[in-house]
Amino acid sequence: MKILHLCLANFYIDNYTYQENILPRINKEDGHEVCIIASTETYIDNIHYGYVKPSEYVTEYGVPIKRLPYKKVLTDFITHKFRAYPHLYEVISSFAPDVIMCHGMMFWSVLDVVRYKKAHPSAKLYADTHSDSYNSGTNWLSLHVLHGIFYRALIQKTLPYLEKYFILGADCRTFAKSVHHVPESMMEFYPLGGILLSDEEYGRCRTDRRAELGVTDADLLLLHSGKLEAPKRTEELLRAFAAVPDKRLKLCIIGSIPEEMKPILLPLIEADSRVQYLGWKTGAELQEYLCACDFYCQPGTASATMQNAVCRGCGIMLHDIPQYAEYFDRGNVVWVKTQQDIENTIRGIADGSIDLAALQRNSWAFARETLDYRKLAARLYR
């Protein structure tokens, strides 16, 4: 089959391990002809979002990608929210996909996707949504005008032509129902996932990376990652870690630190010899460090790395968001709200009052059952 991934409702970042990076890779490995069409918005130098020039190239996994510019609509702000792409219909038609995976429908030119579906009714059209109350409609204008009127109208125009509307979790479902008026019968749980390794691959990565970090088999390695802005709660994590002086505990931090956070985070990192800050790593490198990890710490805002950590058999610390629990609490998560909760969790890992081995077993089981990207990709071949 010919499978087209549309990353036009937001951004596409090269060499990451986001859903839109991995699904096309798996589709190609499964023997399909694959193409990505993306906006020119991306992450620049792992520091901030920006724009690159329109271009055509091949991803690191050999998937062709075409980056299209926005059509100018009045101001730059309106252009960014409107998201119209000149000649998108012709670009789609030239590839002639059998399956289209639309990573978000909140762009004006989704109407060109509908036009293609009408002209080729045998083609299958899927779409997903990552929008929830934490990342979308966070002010009155965005919620009631941009999402409640404009994006809702586009989504409603598209729904009759969809096979399924994929949601990442409970809050995405609630947002889709209440704001975009998507019927629940159209929705299907389709989580961010990860790639499962063979026992041999996992063992090699774990041994090599723990040796690099100077971590022994007796040590307990915690890992925290992401764009380390204040909502990630890296500061609280570091202070809680420092309050548990067990020498077997090690903390590895991977990611980019914004300038405003450096005066806060760097002294805390330097004050504890058990903490290593590795800076930014590629998606592939991060996967290997997750193999080395025993317990992954995400006490703040959401990150797709959580699912990757589950797929590496890590126990998980998550901020206590009720919407998470519906899908991700499979006996592999410790929930935290306050800095004291974080400290208590770290202390429990150290003294054995939290059963780390059980958390890890449950993560492996959940990953095999639900998060394996090979199973998720196969759902596009129905």
C-alpha positions in Angstrom: 0.0 0.0 0.0 0.9 3.6 -0.3 0.6 5.4 3.0 0.7 9.2 3.5 1.3 10.9 6.8 0.2 14.5 7.0 1.9 16.6 9.7 0.2 19.9 8.7 -1.7 20.8 11.8 1.4 21.6 13.8 5.1 20.8 13.4 7.4 17.9 12.4 10.8 17.5 14.1 13.5 15.5 12.3 15.3 12.7 14.2 12.9 12.6 17.1 11.0 9.6 18.4 7.5 11.2 18.3 4.6 9.3 16.8 4.8 11.0 13.5 8.5 10.0 13.2 8.1 6.3 14.2 4.9 5.3 12.4 6.2 6.1 8.9 9.4 4.2 9.7 7.4 1.1 10.8 5.1 1.4 7.7 8.2 1.4 5.5 9.8 -1.6 7.4 6.5 -3.4 6.9 7.0 -3.1 3.1 4.7 -0.2 2.3 5.5 2.9 0.2 5.4 5.8 2.6 5.6 9.6 2.3 5.4 12.5 4.8 4.0 15.9 4.0 4.8 18.4 6.8 4.8 22.1 7.5 8.0 24.1 7.7 7.6 24.5 11.4 10.1 22.6 13.5 12.3 22.7 16.6 15.4 24.9 15.9 18.7 23.8 17.6 16.7 22.0 20.3 15.9 25.4 21.8 12.8 27.0 20.3 10.2 26.5 17.6 10.8 28.2 14.3 10.6 27.7 10.5 12.8 26.1 7.9 12.7 26.6 4.1 10.3 24.5 2.0 12.2 21.4 0.9 12.2 17.8 -0.1 14.5 15.2 1.5 14.6 11.7 3.0 14.3 11.0 6.7 17.0 9.0 8.6 14.8 5.9 7.9 14.6 6.5 4.2 11.1 8.0 4.1 10.6 10.8 1.6 9.4 14.1 3.2 8.1 17.2 1.6 7.8 20.4 3.7 5.2 22.9 2.5 5.0 26.6 3.5 1.9 28.3 4.8 -0.1 30.5 2.5 0.1 34.1 3.9 -3.2 35.1 5.4 -3.2 38.7 6.7 -0.8 38.6 9.7 1.8 36.0 10.7 -0.3 35.1 13.7 -3.4 34.4 11.6 -1.3 32.6 9.0 0.1 30.2 11.7 -3.4 29.5 13.0 -5.1 29.3 9.7 -2.6 26.8 8.2 -3.4 26.9 4.5 -1.1 25.1 2.1 -1.1 26.1 -1.6 -1.4 23.1 -4.0 -1.8 20.5 -1.3 -4.4 18.6 -3.3 -2.0 18.3 -6.2 0.8 17.1 -3.9 -1.5 14.5 -2.4 -2.7 13.3 -5.8 0.8 13.0 -7.1 1.5 10.4 -4.4 -1.9 8.7 -4.8 -2.1 7.2 -1.3 -4.3 4.2 -0.4 -4.1 5.3 3.3 -3.8 8.8 4.8 -3.0 9.3 8.4 -3.8 12.9 9.3 -1.8 13.9 12.4 -4.4 16.5 13.5 -7.1 18.1 11.4 -6.8 21.7 12.6 -5.6 23.2 9.4 -7.6 24.9 6.6 -6.2 22.7 3.9 -7.8 19.6 5.5 -10.5 20.4 3.0 -8.1 19.3 0.3 -7.7 16.0 2.1 -11.5 15.6 2.1 -11.5 16.5 -1.6 -9.0 13.7 -2.3 -11.1 11.2 -0.3 -14.3 12.2 -2.3 -12.4 11.6 -5.5 -10.9 8.3 -4.3 -13.5 6.7 -2.0 -11.6 3.5 -1.7 -8.7 5.4 0.1 -8.8 5.1 3.9 -8.6 8.3 5.9 -7.6 8.2 9.6 -7.0 11.2 11.9 -5.8 11.7 15.4 -5.9 14.4 18.0 -3.4 15.5 20.6 -5.5 18.4 21.8 -6.6 18.5 25.4 -7.4 21.1 28.1 -3.7 21.3 29.0 -2.3 22.2 25.6 -5.2 23.7 23.6 -7.8 26.4 24.1 -5.9 27.8 27.1 -7.4 31.2 26.8 -10.9 32.5 25.9 -10.2 33.4 22.3 -8.4 30.1 21.6 -11.1 28.0 23.2 -14.3 29.7 22.0 -13.2 31.1 18.6 -10.2 29.2 17.3 -11.2 25.8 18.6 -14.9 26.3 19.3 -15.7 27.7 15.9 -13.0 27.5 13.3 -11.3 24.2 14.0 -14.6 22.6 15.0 -16.0 23.5 11.6 -13.0 21.9 9.8 -13.3 18.8 11.9 -17.0 18.5 11.3 -16.4 18.8 7.6 -13.9 15.9 7.8 -15.7 13.5 10.1 -18.0 11.9 7.6 -15.0 10.7 5.6 -13.0 9.2 8.4 -12.5 5.6 9.2 -11.6 6.4 12.9 -10.7 9.4 15.0 -7.8 8.4 17.2 -7.3 9.8 20.7 -4.3 9.7 22.9 -6.2 9.6 26.2 -9.1 10.5 28.3 -8.6 14.3 28.2 -8.3 14.3 24.4 -11.6 12.4 24.3 -13.3 15.0 26.6 -11.9 17.9 24.6 -12.9 16.3 21.3 -16.4 15.8 22.6 -17.0 19.0 24.4 -15.2 21.5 22.1 -15.0 19.9 18.7 -18.3 17.9 19.0 -16.8 14.6 17.8 -19.2 11.7 18.6 -17.6 9.1 20.9 -18.6 6.4 18.5 -15.9 7.8 16.1 -13.1 7.6 18.6 -10.6 4.9 19.3 -7.8 4.9 21.8 -4.4 5.1 20.0 -1.7 6.0 22.4 1.8 7.3 21.8 3.9 4.2 21.9 7.4 2.8 21.6 9.5 0.2 19.8 10.2 -3.0 21.7 13.7 -4.4 21.6 14.8 -8.0 21.7 16.2 -9.2 25.0 19.7 -9.2 23.4 19.4 -5.6 22.2 18.0 -4.4 25.5 20.7 -6.2 27.5 23.5 -4.7 25.3 22.2 -1.2 25.5 21.7 -1.5 29.3 25.1 -2.8 29.9 26.9 -0.3 27.7 25.1 2.8 28.9 25.3 1.9 32.6 29.0 1.3 32.2 29.4 4.7 30.5 27.6 6.4 33.4 29.5 4.5 36.0 26.4 2.8 37.3 26.8 -0.6 38.9 24.2 -3.4 39.1 23.6 -2.5 42.7 22.8 1.1 41.9 19.3 2.4 41.2 19.3 4.7 38.2 16.6 7.3 37.8 16.2 9.3 34.6 14.4 12.6 33.8 14.3 14.2 30.4 12.7 16.8 28.1 12.7 20.5 27.4 13.4 21.4 31.0 11.2 24.4 31.4 9.6 25.2 34.8 6.4 23.1 34.2 8.6 20.0 33.9 9.3 20.4 37.7 13.0 19.5 37.3 13.8 21.8 40.3 11.4 20.0 42.6 12.8 16.6 41.4 16.4 17.7 42.1 15.5 19.0 45.6 13.6 15.9 46.4 16.4 13.7 45.2 18.9 15.6 47.3 16.8 15.0 50.4 17.3 11.2 50.0 21.1 10.7 50.5 21.2 7.0 49.6 24.5 6.5 47.6 23.0 3.7 45.5 20.6 6.3 43.9 21.8 7.9 40.7 19.9 10.5 38.7 20.6 11.1 35.0 19.1 14.2 33.4 18.8 14.6 29.6 17.4 17.5 27.7 17.8 21.2 27.0 17.8 23.8 29.8 16.3 27.2 28.8 18.4 30.2 29.8 16.0 31.3 32.5 16.2 28.0 34.2 20.0 27.6 34.2 20.7 29.7 37.3 18.2 27.5 39.1 19.0 24.0 37.8 22.7 24.0 37.2 23.7 24.7 40.9 21.4 22.0 42.0 22.9 19.5 39.6 26.5 20.5 40.5 25.8 20.2 44.2 25.0 16.5 44.1 27.7 14.1 42.7 25.1 11.5 42.1 23.4 13.6 39.4 24.7 13.6 35.8 23.4 16.1 33.3 24.1 14.8 29.8 22.6 17.7 27.8 20.5 17.1 24.7 20.6 13.6 23.1 19.1 12.3 19.9 16.0 10.2 20.0 18.0 7.0 19.4 20.5 7.9 22.1 17.7 8.6 24.6 16.2 5.2 23.9 19.5 3.6 24.9 19.7 5.6 28.2 16.2 4.5 28.9 17.4 0.9 28.7 19.9 1.8 31.4 17.2 3.3 33.6 15.3 1.6 36.4 12.8 4.3 37.2 11.7 7.2 34.9 10.6 10.5 36.6 8.0 12.7 34.9 6.6 14.8 37.8 5.5 17.7 35.6 4.0 18.2 32.2 3.5 15.4 29.8 6.1 14.0 27.5 6.0 11.1 24.9 9.2 9.9 26.6 7.0 8.4 29.3 5.6 5.8 26.8 9.1 5.1 25.6 10.2 4.5 29.1 7.4 2.0 29.6 8.6 0.2 26.5 12.0 -0.1 28.1 10.6 -1.7 31.2 11.0 1.2 33.6 8.9 2.0 36.6 7.3 5.4 36.1 6.7 8.5 38.2 3.9 10.6 36.8 2.1 13.8 37.9 -1.2 12.9 39.3 -3.6 13.8 36.5 -6.9 11.8 36.6 -7.1 11.6 32.9 -3.7 9.7 32.8 -4.9 7.0 35.1 -7.7 5.7 32.8 -5.2 4.5 30.3 -1.7 4.5 31.8 -2.1 3.1 35.3 -1.4 -0.6 34.8 0.3 -1.1 38.1 3.5 0.5 36.8 3.0 4.1 37.9 3.6 6.0 41.1 1.5 9.2 41.2 2.9 12.4 42.6 1.6 16.0 43.2 3.9 17.7 45.6 7.6 17.9 46.1 7.1 15.8 49.3 5.3 13.2 47.1 8.3 13.1 44.8 10.7 12.7 47.8 8.6 10.0 49.4 8.6 8.1 46.0 12.4 8.3 45.7 12.8 7.2 49.3 10.4 4.3 48.7 12.4 3.2 45.7 15.6 3.3 47.8 14.3 1.5 50.9 12.2 -1.1 49.0 8.9 0.0 50.4 7.9 0.6 46.7 8.1 -2.7 44.8 10.3 -1.5 41.8 10.4 -5.0 40.3 6.6 -5.2 40.2 6.4 -1.7 38.5 8.9 -2.9 35.9 7.1 -6.2 35.2 3.9 -4.3 34.7 5.5 -1.8 32.4 6.8 -4.7 30.2 3.4 -6.3 30.1 1.6 -3.0 29.3 4.1 -2.2 26.5 3.7 -5.6 24.8 -0.1 -5.4 25.0 -0.8 -1.8 24.1 2.2 0.5 23.3 4.1 -1.5 20.6 4.3 0.7 17.6 4.3 -2.3 15.3 0.9 -3.2 16.5 -0.2 0.4 16.3 1.1 0.8 12.8 -0.7 -2.4 11.7 -4.1 -0.8 12.6 -3.6 1.4 9.6 -3.6 -1.6 7.3 -7.1 -2.8 8.1 
